[in-house]
Structures are given as structure tokens and as C-alpha cells.
């Protein structure tokens, strides 16, 4: 079945450091890939997405590239801010089958310190 | 106003009690979902509904039931709560795109 594996957290970085959160997936066909972010006390919200191979999703300085050859969708940001502290979820939506189920990773907590 | 609202936001109950969690949305979406979030397990799908007459079990539906009262309302019930149902519960909606929109969550504690 479909699965998403993302790096264990928590990740602690100093402000202005570079961020990479790894995400790899297993799926049949050509899934759509997502990064969702959950700020403290809130629900998840879409951060960025990519729907086909080599697409790059970007938003708020974050970006991720759909790499089909390595089945990866790593999240990157060149300079993190304290306000980026949150839990980040990688997810995929498989096109196969009648119900296009969304599968979430376990989440990676990011803490940015001043 | 929030597009997806959940009530209550926090609830503490005892084993064996019946609990209902409610979700309302103003996005006009047909598709609604209930997830639970547990530390280290991410989000797991409990039930989903593609319209008022369509209800489907997710991966962990045992011990739960749902009701889709209207396009905008989707309730989750625990008929007889047990401690391992202590979790954070999220309602979500989606429309014609594949983006899901989440409510703020309900933190449920079963003693």
C-alpha cells in the first residue's frame, strides 16, 4: 500500500539556518505530493504541493521538488525564522482506486531558536 | 470566521460515555473527513463522506460512527468511549482540488 516516510524530529535550528526535512514515499502510479504545516494549537494547512514529476512547489520561502527517480519530496528553506516553528507533514494522494486517499507521514517537529 | 469549525475544542470524559464531536464548514465542499492524530503516528482516517448520502469507513473506524446531517455538517460519535480513544481529532473538507482544509481540532481525553 501507499506510505510516506519522513525524518524523525524534533529538529532544532537557529534562526537563519538552512532547513531540509526529508520525505520519501511508496505509491502506485503517479501520486500528488504535499507538505502540510501545523502551527501550535491549530489544524493542518497546506504549505505547498506538486502534482507531477520534476514539479517544484513553493510557498513562504519553502520549496520541494517532486523527484520520481528517488521517490522523494524533501522540504527546504534557505533561512528559517522563529515563526516557522511548527510540525510539518509530508503527504501523498494516490490516483489509483475509487477513493483517492491521502496518506500522511508521521510529522516532523521544527523548533527555531533566536 | 473560520471556514471549518469544530466543537468542542476540548473534552474530558469517562470510560463508557457517549461523545459526539461536531464539524461545520462554510467552504461549500462536498467531501468531508474525520482524522485522529496520535504522537508518532501522524494522521489516520476514521471516516469520510463524499456527499450527504455517502459514508465510508477509513482505516480505523472501529468504535466510531458518523452522521452527515447536511452538506456543511459532519459529526463523529464515540458510542462508548475508551481510554485508547484519547487523541486529537480533526475534521477536514475538500472540493474539486486535492487540497484538504482542516478544522482546529478537538482534544479528547477519556479517563
Contacts between the chains, C-beta under 8 A, distances in Angstrom:
chain1	res1	chain2	res2	distance
A	32	B	98	5.4
A	34	B	98	8.0
A	34	B	99	7.7
A	36	B	100	8.0
A	41	B	104	7.4
A	42	B	104	5.8
A	42	B	105	7.6
A	43	B	4	7.3
A	43	B	90	5.6
A	43	B	92	7.7
A	43	B	102	3.3
A	43	B	103	5.3
A	43	B	104	5.0
A	43	B	105	5.4
A	44	B	43	7.6
A	44	B	90	7.1
A	44	B	92	7.8
A	44	B	100	7.6
A	44	B	102	4.5
A	45	B	101	7.7
A	45	B	102	6.7
A	46	B	99	5.0
A	46	B	100	7.4
A	46	B	101	7.9
A	49	B	98	7.6
A	49	B	99	7.0
A	51	B	98	8.0
A	89	B	42	6.6
A	89	B	43	7.2
A	93	B	98	5.0
A	99	B	48	7.5
A	99	B	56	6.9
A	100	B	98	7.0
A	101	B	45	7.1
A	102	B	45	7.8
A	102	B	98	7.7
A	102	B	100	6.4
A	104	B	42	4.5
A	104	B	43	4.4
A	105	B	42	5.7
A	106	B	40	5.9
A	106	B	41	6.3
A	106	B	42	4.1
A	107	B	42	5.5
